[in-house]
Amino acid sequence: MFIPNPLSLEICVFAVLENFCKCAMPATFVTLAGELGDAKLRAAAESFGFNENFLFNELVVYNSVYPVENRTLYEVAASGIGQSAIVATPMHICLISAAIANGGNMPEPLLIREIRTPAGRTVSTLKQRTVRSACDPETASVLSGYMR
């Protein structure tokens, strides 16, 4: 059994996902979110880029929102099942998934990978860069296992 570092920001993610794998009931998420509290949930969300815009060379990903103030216990608990005032854009969900698939490193999305001549010769290849380290590789590995 994997036991996360209690100082890591991802502890709430592990707690929620491990229980999801056991019973997959919304009540589990609500209870855990209430027990973990708003500060830990917000820290985990922000480590994956919530509450900030991503400005890339080819596109802008507007911020997904995890509320930051005046949260009641009910709202915090509802966050455990993605309710309350949490908003996530589809592109941000893709970036989160890509970070988990890439060992915790969130890659910059590219609309163009390479430029070729009409004859098929590669003129330029764009390198994908890491935007942020959203979580450590061990955390990404565990989350990736839960996503299978």
Backbone hydrogen bonds, N-H to C=O, Kabsch-Sander energy under -0.5 kcal/mol:
donor,donor_aa,acceptor,acceptor_aa,energy
8,S,5,N,-2.2
11,I,8,S,-1.2
12,C,9,L,-0.6
14,F,10,E,-2.1
15,A,11,I,-2.2
16,V,12,C,-2.2
17,L,13,V,-2.6
18,E,14,F,-2.8
19,N,15,A,-1.6
20,F,16,V,-2.1
21,C,17,L,-2.2
22,K,18,E,-0.9
23,C,19,N,-2.4
24,A,19,N,-0.8
24,A,20,F,-1.0
28,T,25,M,-1.3
29,F,25,M,-1.1
30,V,26,P,-2.6
31,T,27,A,-2.4
32,L,28,T,-2.5
33,A,29,F,-2.5
34,G,30,V,-2.1
35,E,31,T,-2.2
36,L,32,L,-3.0
37,G,33,A,-2.3
41,L,37,G,-1.9
42,R,38,D,-2.9
43,A,39,A,-2.2
44,A,40,K,-2.2
45,A,41,L,-2.4
46,E,42,R,-3.0
47,S,43,A,-1.6
48,F,44,A,-0.8
48,F,45,A,-0.9
49,G,46,E,-1.5
50,F,45,A,-2.0
51,N,64,S,-3.6
52,E,49,G,-1.0
54,F,61,V,-2.6
55,L,53,N,-0.6
56,F,54,F,-0.7
56,F,59,L,-2.3
61,V,54,F,-2.6
62,Y,60,V,-0.7
65,V,87,V,-2.5
66,Y,64,S,-0.5
72,T,70,N,-0.5
76,V,72,T,-2.3
77,A,73,L,-2.7
78,A,74,Y,-2.5
79,S,75,E,-1.3
80,G,76,V,-0.6
80,G,77,A,-1.3
81,I,78,A,-1.5
82,G,79,S,-1.9
83,Q,78,A,-2.3
86,I,83,Q,-1.1
87,V,65,V,-2.1
93,I,89,T,-2.0
94,C,90,P,-1.9
95,L,91,M,-2.1
96,I,92,H,-2.5
97,S,93,I,-2.4
98,A,94,C,-2.5
99,A,95,L,-2.3
100,I,96,I,-2.1
101,A,97,S,-2.3
102,N,98,A,-1.6
103,G,100,I,-1.0
104,G,99,A,-2.9
105,N,102,N,-1.3
106,M,104,G,-0.6
106,M,132,R,-2.9
108,E,129,R,-2.9
115,I,124,S,-3.0
117,T,121,R,-2.6
120,G,117,T,-2.2
123,V,115,I,-3.3
124,S,115,I,-1.6
126,L,113,R,-2.5
131,V,106,M,-3.6
132,R,106,M,-1.0
134,A,104,G,-2.6
134,A,132,R,-0.9
135,C,104,G,-1.1
140,A,136,D,-2.3
141,S,137,P,-2.3
142,V,138,E,-2.0
143,L,139,T,-2.7
144,S,140,A,-2.7
145,G,141,S,-1.9
146,Y,142,V,-1.9
147,M,143,L,-1.5
148,R,145,G,-0.9
